[in-house]
Amino acid sequence: MFIYFLTLFLLFIYIKNIYIIRGYLGEQFNQLLDKYPTIKFVDNDMYNSANNISSVYMAREFLDRCYICEADLVITNPKIITKYQFRTNYLGIPVKETDDWCFHMQPNGRYIESVSVGGQDCIQMVGISYWTSKDAAKLKTDIEKVYLSHGGRENYWDNVPLKIKKKNYQISIRKCDKKDVQEHYLEDTEEHWFEENHSNVLNIAFDDVTHDHTFGNGYKAKALTEKQAKHIVELIEK
């Protein structure tokens, strides 16, 4: 269900190349093709014997200028994912304290200095990152080296750019609020959330894509016409 919403937002901003890495019960994702025929699947046969580094390893040929997104996220603010990004970055939530994975910034506040489980006055990690073409090429190489090394398959994939090969990257943070993206686990929660928020999420996304946007480098993205946006909604609602 949460992949439904994630896919919805990616399609709304015209990100057409969407790859879903699937493992356990992977064939059940085939039903998504009924609504989203452009989705592509990458099968991870190592899901049961390796950490999530195996998922990125299997998809390493598709990292160029991409978002890497966890599958258990519900995005309630479509503006946190845009078609154009110009720096490698992680989404993060500034917090006073957390027991979750979090970032600690360099003294100048520009790039990530370190990552830990739990911290104070830090940036809580959100499972969405963006990789420029240059950094994606490095990530592909580094993921391969670590994954194929002794014990490498036991790593979270984030450990590669954030710890093991940290010197190869300068990764910034895009700050967001807790209300912008939520992490969920239980199926009954999924169904309840879907029923309560489905129409509201579509309305937010519809409003977003029918307005022009100017990005940090001056690039201007033209809004969809209402007719175009309504057509997308109709396809999603079928």
C-alpha positions as YAML, in Angstrom:
chain: A
units: angstrom
residues:
- id: 1
  name: MET
  ca: [0.00, 0.00, 0.00]
- id: 2
  name: PHE
  ca: [2.77, 2.47, 0.85]
- id: 3
  name: ILE
  ca: [4.55, 1.72, -2.42]
- id: 4
  name: TYR
  ca: [1.25, 2.77, -4.05]
- id: 5
  name: PHE
  ca: [1.57, 6.27, -2.57]
- id: 6
  name: LEU
  ca: [5.29, 6.53, -3.23]
- id: 7
  name: THR
  ca: [4.75, 5.55, -6.85]
- id: 8
  name: LEU
  ca: [1.84, 7.98, -7.09]
- id: 9
  name: PHE
  ca: [4.02, 10.93, -6.09]
- id: 10
  name: LEU
  ca: [6.86, 9.96, -8.38]
- id: 11
  name: LEU
  ca: [4.48, 9.76, -11.32]
- id: 12
  name: PHE
  ca: [2.87, 13.07, -10.41]
- id: 13
  name: ILE
  ca: [6.21, 14.85, -10.86]
- id: 14
  name: TYR
  ca: [6.91, 12.95, -14.08]
- id: 15
  name: ILE
  ca: [9.60, 10.64, -12.79]
- id: 16
  name: LYS
  ca: [8.87, 7.81, -15.19]
- id: 17
  name: ASN
  ca: [11.78, 5.43, -14.57]
- id: 18
  name: ILE
  ca: [10.70, 3.74, -11.35]
- id: 19
  name: TYR
  ca: [12.45, 0.56, -10.21]
- id: 20
  name: ILE
  ca: [11.08, -1.48, -7.32]
- id: 21
  name: ILE
  ca: [13.52, -3.90, -5.72]
- id: 22
  name: ARG
  ca: [11.58, -6.95, -4.61]
- id: 23
  name: GLY
  ca: [12.49, -9.99, -2.56]
- id: 24
  name: TYR
  ca: [10.15, -12.02, -0.33]
- id: 25
  name: LEU
  ca: [6.83, -12.69, -2.10]
- id: 26
  name: GLY
  ca: [8.11, -10.49, -4.90]
- id: 27
  name: GLU
  ca: [5.56, -11.75, -7.40]
- id: 28
  name: GLN
  ca: [2.81, -10.03, -5.43]
- id: 29
  name: PHE
  ca: [4.12, -6.69, -6.67]
- id: 30
  name: ASN
  ca: [3.00, -7.63, -10.18]
- id: 31
  name: GLN
  ca: [-0.45, -6.25, -9.38]
- id: 32
  name: LEU
  ca: [1.04, -2.76, -9.37]
- id: 33
  name: LEU
  ca: [1.45, -3.07, -13.14]
- id: 34
  name: ASP
  ca: [-2.32, -2.80, -13.54]
- id: 35
  name: LYS
  ca: [-2.14, 0.83, -12.37]
- id: 36
  name: TYR
  ca: [1.47, 1.64, -13.25]
- id: 37
  name: PRO
  ca: [2.51, -0.26, -16.40]
- id: 38
  name: THR
  ca: [5.79, 1.68, -16.68]
- id: 39
  name: ILE
  ca: [7.17, 0.30, -13.39]
- id: 40
  name: LYS
  ca: [10.17, -2.02, -13.65]
- id: 41
  name: PHE
  ca: [11.08, -4.68, -11.13]
- id: 42
  name: VAL
  ca: [14.54, -5.77, -10.00]
- id: 43
  name: ASP
  ca: [14.57, -9.12, -8.23]
- id: 44
  name: ASN
  ca: [16.83, -9.49, -5.21]
- id: 45
  name: ASP
  ca: [17.43, -13.20, -4.70]
- id: 46
  name: MET
  ca: [19.75, -12.44, -1.76]
- id: 47
  name: TYR
  ca: [17.07, -10.76, 0.39]
- id: 48
  name: ASN
  ca: [17.10, -13.59, 2.93]
- id: 49
  name: SER
  ca: [20.88, -13.94, 3.30]
- id: 50
  name: ALA
  ca: [22.19, -10.38, 3.02]
- id: 51
  name: ASN
  ca: [21.39, -6.95, 4.43]
- id: 52
  name: ASN
  ca: [19.76, -4.22, 2.33]
- id: 53
  name: ILE
  ca: [23.08, -3.51, 0.60]
- id: 54
  name: SER
  ca: [22.03, -6.39, -1.65]
- id: 55
  name: SER
  ca: [19.06, -4.38, -2.94]
- id: 56
  name: VAL
  ca: [21.22, -1.46, -4.05]
- id: 57
  name: TYR
  ca: [23.81, -3.88, -5.43]
- id: 58
  name: MET
  ca: [21.15, -5.52, -7.61]
- id: 59
  name: ALA
  ca: [19.99, -2.09, -8.83]
- id: 60
  name: ARG
  ca: [23.48, -0.56, -9.20]
- id: 61
  name: GLU
  ca: [23.07, 0.00, -12.96]
- id: 62
  name: PHE
  ca: [20.14, 2.37, -12.34]
- id: 63
  name: LEU
  ca: [21.62, 4.79, -9.80]
- id: 64
  name: ASP
  ca: [22.39, 7.68, -12.14]
- id: 65
  name: ARG
  ca: [20.52, 10.81, -10.91]
- id: 66
  name: CYS
  ca: [18.12, 8.80, -8.82]
- id: 67
  name: TYR
  ca: [16.19, 8.84, -5.59]
- id: 68
  name: ILE
  ca: [16.68, 5.83, -3.34]
- id: 69
  name: CYS
  ca: [13.53, 5.41, -1.25]
- id: 70
  name: GLU
  ca: [12.59, 2.99, 1.49]
- id: 71
  name: ALA
  ca: [9.35, 1.16, 0.82]
- id: 72
  name: ASP
  ca: [7.57, 1.77, 4.15]
- id: 73
  name: LEU
  ca: [7.17, 5.53, 3.83]
- id: 74
  name: VAL
  ca: [4.00, 7.54, 3.32]
- id: 75
  name: ILE
  ca: [4.74, 10.95, 1.79]
- id: 76
  name: THR
  ca: [2.14, 13.49, 2.84]
- id: 77
  name: ASN
  ca: [3.93, 16.52, 1.38]
- id: 78
  name: PRO
  ca: [4.63, 15.99, -2.34]
- id: 79
  name: LYS
  ca: [6.99, 18.99, -2.41]
- id: 80
  name: ILE
  ca: [9.75, 17.03, -0.66]
- id: 81
  name: ILE
  ca: [10.34, 15.04, -3.84]
- id: 82
  name: THR
  ca: [10.99, 17.11, -6.94]
- id: 83
  name: LYS
  ca: [12.02, 16.04, -10.38]
- id: 84
  name: TYR
  ca: [15.21, 18.10, -10.21]
- id: 85
  name: GLN
  ca: [17.90, 18.01, -7.53]
- id: 86
  name: PHE
  ca: [21.38, 19.44, -7.94]
- id: 87
  name: ARG
  ca: [23.27, 18.03, -4.95]
- id: 88
  name: THR
  ca: [23.52, 14.59, -3.43]
- id: 89
  name: ASN
  ca: [21.45, 14.70, -0.27]
- id: 90
  name: TYR
  ca: [19.43, 12.88, 2.36]
- id: 91
  name: LEU
  ca: [16.10, 14.07, 3.67]
- id: 92
  name: GLY
  ca: [16.28, 14.68, 7.41]
- id: 93
  name: ILE
  ca: [14.22, 16.03, 10.29]
- id: 94
  name: PRO
  ca: [15.92, 18.37, 12.82]
- id: 95
  name: VAL
  ca: [15.27, 17.02, 16.31]
- id: 96
  name: LYS
  ca: [16.38, 17.68, 19.88]
- id: 97
  name: GLU
  ca: [16.74, 13.97, 20.57]
- id: 98
  name: THR
  ca: [16.06, 10.65, 18.85]
- id: 99
  name: ASP
  ca: [16.77, 6.95, 19.29]
- id: 100
  name: ASP
  ca: [16.55, 6.47, 15.52]
- id: 101
  name: TRP
  ca: [19.32, 6.74, 12.92]
- id: 102
  name: CYS
  ca: [20.50, 10.33, 12.75]
- id: 103
  name: PHE
  ca: [23.05, 12.62, 11.10]
- id: 104
  name: HIS
  ca: [25.58, 14.91, 12.71]
- id: 105
  name: MET
  ca: [26.71, 17.81, 10.54]
- id: 106
  name: GLN
  ca: [30.12, 19.35, 9.95]
- id: 107
  name: PRO
  ca: [30.82, 22.54, 11.96]
- id: 108
  name: ASN
  ca: [29.83, 24.66, 8.96]
- id: 109
  name: GLY
  ca: [26.52, 22.77, 8.75]
- id: 110
  name: ARG
  ca: [26.94, 22.10, 5.04]
- id: 111
  name: TYR
  ca: [27.69, 18.38, 4.84]
- id: 112
  name: ILE
  ca: [27.12, 15.24, 6.89]
- id: 113
  name: GLU
  ca: [30.00, 14.55, 9.25]
- id: 114
  name: SER
  ca: [28.81, 11.27, 10.79]
- id: 115
  name: VAL
  ca: [25.83, 9.02, 11.37]
- id: 116
  name: SER
  ca: [24.75, 7.22, 14.53]
- id: 117
  name: VAL
  ca: [21.85, 5.36, 16.13]
- id: 118
  name: GLY
  ca: [20.41, 7.88, 18.57]
- id: 119
  name: GLY
  ca: [21.62, 11.38, 19.29]
- id: 120
  name: GLN
  ca: [20.85, 14.87, 20.50]
- id: 121
  name: ASP
  ca: [20.56, 18.12, 18.52]
- id: 122
  name: CYS
  ca: [20.85, 16.14, 15.32]
- id: 123
  name: ILE
  ca: [19.06, 15.38, 12.06]
- id: 124
  name: GLN
  ca: [16.87, 12.28, 12.11]
- id: 125
  name: MET
  ca: [17.32, 10.20, 8.99]
- id: 126
  name: VAL
  ca: [14.44, 9.86, 6.55]
- id: 127
  name: GLY
  ca: [14.76, 6.96, 4.16]
- id: 128
  name: ILE
  ca: [14.94, 9.09, 1.01]
- id: 129
  name: SER
  ca: [18.17, 10.21, -0.64]
- id: 130
  name: TYR
  ca: [19.13, 11.66, -4.03]
- id: 131
  name: TRP
  ca: [22.32, 10.91, -5.97]
- id: 132
  name: THR
  ca: [23.82, 13.10, -8.67]
- id: 133
  name: SER
  ca: [25.36, 11.51, -11.73]
- id: 134
  name: LYS
  ca: [28.90, 11.96, -10.37]
- id: 135
  name: ASP
  ca: [28.14, 10.53, -6.94]
- id: 136
  name: ALA
  ca: [25.98, 7.75, -8.38]
- id: 137
  name: ALA
  ca: [28.95, 6.52, -10.40]
- id: 138
  name: LYS
  ca: [31.07, 6.45, -7.24]
- id: 139
  name: LEU
  ca: [28.29, 4.77, -5.30]
- id: 140
  name: LYS
  ca: [27.98, 2.03, -7.91]
- id: 141
  name: THR
  ca: [31.71, 1.27, -7.66]
- id: 142
  name: ASP
  ca: [31.82, 1.46, -3.87]
- id: 143
  name: ILE
  ca: [28.70, -0.70, -3.41]
- id: 144
  name: GLU
  ca: [30.25, -3.35, -5.65]
- id: 145
  name: LYS
  ca: [33.55, -3.33, -3.74]
- id: 146
  name: VAL
  ca: [31.96, -3.52, -0.31]
- id: 147
  name: TYR
  ca: [29.29, -6.06, -1.26]
- id: 148
  name: LEU
  ca: [31.87, -8.42, -2.76]
- id: 149
  name: SER
  ca: [34.30, -8.01, 0.14]
- id: 150
  name: HIS
  ca: [34.52, -10.39, 3.10]
- id: 151
  name: GLY
  ca: [31.52, -9.69, 5.33]
- id: 152
  name: GLY
  ca: [30.37, -6.89, 3.06]
- id: 153
  name: ARG
  ca: [26.89, -8.32, 2.58]
- id: 154
  name: GLU
  ca: [26.12, -7.74, 6.26]
- id: 155
  name: ASN
  ca: [26.09, -3.93, 5.80]
- id: 156
  name: TYR
  ca: [23.24, -1.52, 5.44]
- id: 157
  name: TRP
  ca: [23.77, 0.13, 2.08]
- id: 158
  name: ASP
  ca: [23.91, 3.58, 3.71]
- id: 159
  name: ASN
  ca: [27.05, 2.50, 5.56]
- id: 160
  name: VAL
  ca: [28.96, 2.57, 2.28]
- id: 161
  name: PRO
  ca: [28.75, 6.33, 1.53]
- id: 162
  name: LEU
  ca: [28.27, 7.43, 5.15]
- id: 163
  name: LYS
  ca: [30.96, 5.35, 6.86]
- id: 164
  name: ILE
  ca: [33.05, 2.85, 4.88]
- id: 165
  name: LYS
  ca: [33.75, 5.05, 1.83]
- id: 166
  name: LYS
  ca: [32.85, 8.37, 3.45]
- id: 167
  name: LYS
  ca: [35.92, 10.19, 2.08]
- id: 168
  name: ASN
  ca: [34.51, 9.81, -1.44]
- id: 169
  name: TYR
  ca: [31.40, 11.90, -0.79]
- id: 170
  name: GLN
  ca: [30.10, 15.27, 0.34]
- id: 171
  name: ILE
  ca: [26.47, 14.70, 1.23]
- id: 172
  name: SER
  ca: [24.14, 17.49, 2.24]
- id: 173
  name: ILE
  ca: [20.81, 17.48, 4.07]
- id: 174
  name: ARG
  ca: [17.42, 18.64, 2.86]
- id: 175
  name: LYS
  ca: [15.42, 19.43, 5.95]
- id: 176
  name: CYS
  ca: [11.79, 18.45, 6.27]
- id: 177
  name: ASP
  ca: [9.16, 18.14, 9.01]
- id: 178
  name: LYS
  ca: [7.83, 15.02, 10.70]
- id: 179
  name: LYS
  ca: [4.45, 15.69, 9.13]
- id: 180
  name: ASP
  ca: [5.95, 15.57, 5.63]
- id: 181
  name: VAL
  ca: [6.77, 11.87, 5.63]
- id: 182
  name: GLN
  ca: [5.74, 9.03, 7.93]
- id: 183
  name: GLU
  ca: [7.09, 5.53, 8.45]
- id: 184
  name: HIS
  ca: [4.56, 2.71, 8.89]
- id: 185
  name: TYR
  ca: [4.72, -1.02, 9.52]
- id: 186
  name: LEU
  ca: [1.39, -2.75, 10.20]
- id: 187
  name: GLU
  ca: [-1.02, -3.76, 7.47]
- id: 188
  name: ASP
  ca: [-4.08, -2.67, 9.46]
- id: 189
  name: THR
  ca: [-2.43, 0.74, 9.84]
- id: 190
  name: GLU
  ca: [-1.92, 0.85, 6.09]
- id: 191
  name: GLU
  ca: [-5.56, 0.16, 5.37]
- id: 192
  name: HIS
  ca: [-6.78, 2.69, 7.93]
- id: 193
  name: TRP
  ca: [-4.38, 5.37, 6.71]
- id: 194
  name: PHE
  ca: [-5.32, 4.72, 3.10]
- id: 195
  name: GLU
  ca: [-9.04, 5.03, 3.75]
- id: 196
  name: GLU
  ca: [-8.66, 8.22, 5.80]
- id: 197
  name: ASN
  ca: [-6.14, 10.06, 3.59]
- id: 198
  name: HIS
  ca: [-6.51, 8.83, 0.03]
- id: 199
  name: SER
  ca: [-8.63, 11.73, -1.26]
- id: 200
  name: ASN
  ca: [-6.67, 14.33, 0.70]
- id: 201
  name: VAL
  ca: [-3.33, 13.15, -0.67]
- id: 202
  name: LEU
  ca: [-4.61, 13.23, -4.23]
- id: 203
  name: ASN
  ca: [-5.90, 16.77, -3.71]
- id: 204
  name: ILE
  ca: [-2.55, 17.95, -2.31]
- id: 205
  name: ALA
  ca: [-0.65, 16.39, -5.19]
- id: 206
  name: PHE
  ca: [-3.14, 17.78, -7.73]
- id: 207
  name: ASP
  ca: [-2.72, 21.28, -6.30]
- id: 208
  name: ASP
  ca: [1.07, 20.96, -6.39]
- id: 209
  name: VAL
  ca: [1.45, 19.92, -10.03]
- id: 210
  name: THR
  ca: [-0.95, 22.60, -11.29]
- id: 211
  name: HIS
  ca: [1.37, 25.42, -10.13]
- id: 212
  name: ASP
  ca: [4.67, 26.60, -11.59]
- id: 213
  name: HIS
  ca: [7.85, 25.99, -9.58]
- id: 214
  name: THR
  ca: [11.18, 27.83, -9.60]
- id: 215
  name: PHE
  ca: [14.13, 25.84, -8.30]
- id: 216
  name: GLY
  ca: [17.25, 27.06, -6.51]
- id: 217
  name: ASN
  ca: [19.33, 27.39, -9.67]
- id: 218
  name: GLY
  ca: [16.64, 29.42, -11.42]
- id: 219
  name: TYR
  ca: [15.22, 26.52, -13.40]
- id: 220
  name: LYS
  ca: [11.48, 26.98, -13.96]
- id: 221
  name: ALA
  ca: [9.20, 23.98, -14.18]
- id: 222
  name: LYS
  ca: [5.96, 24.61, -16.01]
- id: 223
  name: ALA
  ca: [2.79, 23.47, -14.28]
- id: 224
  name: LEU
  ca: [0.53, 20.85, -15.78]
- id: 225
  name: THR
  ca: [-2.79, 22.04, -17.07]
- id: 226
  name: GLU
  ca: [-5.81, 21.02, -15.02]
- id: 227
  name: LYS
  ca: [-6.83, 18.75, -17.87]
- id: 228
  name: GLN
  ca: [-3.46, 16.94, -17.77]
- id: 229
  name: ALA
  ca: [-3.53, 16.62, -13.98]
- id: 230
  name: LYS
  ca: [-7.13, 15.35, -13.98]
- id: 231
  name: HIS
  ca: [-6.19, 12.74, -16.57]
- id: 232
  name: ILE
  ca: [-3.43, 11.41, -14.29]
- id: 233
  name: VAL
  ca: [-5.84, 11.30, -11.34]
- id: 234
  name: GLU
  ca: [-8.35, 9.38, -13.47]
- id: 235
  name: LEU
  ca: [-5.70, 6.81, -14.35]
- id: 236
  name: ILE
  ca: [-4.71, 6.39, -10.71]
- id: 237
  name: GLU
  ca: [-8.31, 6.10, -9.53]
- id: 238
  name: LYS
  ca: [-9.17, 3.33, -11.99]
...
